[in-house]
Amino acid sequence: MTNILSMKNVEELDLHSVALKLVNIIYTLTKTFPKEELFGTTSQMRRCAVSIPANVSEGFYRNSTKDYVRFLNIANGSAAELNTLLQISKELNMLSIEQYKNATSNLLRVRKMINKLRKVLEKKIN
């Protein structure tokens, strides 16, 4: 991983691009959801997915490492919520097993990256 402290913009962060890919996956999946879910599961899943890179980005541009860690925790919370919504969607047969596995695999990658970055930043604080 490139030194986070030397990065000038969030686009240099692999986590940001991987999280944006996840947004694309979620939008594509939810296009096939029932129309009656537009203001329910579809909307909630999309908001969770978008929240992840948005919080990674917002934290990156904050003036303190402590704030950055806080925003990474928020992103991780959104990722956990998205995971639950994916499980529910699978149980309600709105997602196939293959779609579910693909989405959760990408989500797990994002969560691992968030946690790794958070640990690096927490070491800097302590």
Secondary structure, DSSP 8 states (H G I E B T S, - for coil): ---GGG-SSGGG-HHHHHHHHHHHHHHHHHTTS-GGGIIIIIHHHHHHHHHHHHHHHHHHTSS-HHHHHHHHHHHHHHHHHHHHHHHHHHHTTSS-HHHHHHHHHHHHHHHHHHHHHHHHHHHHH-
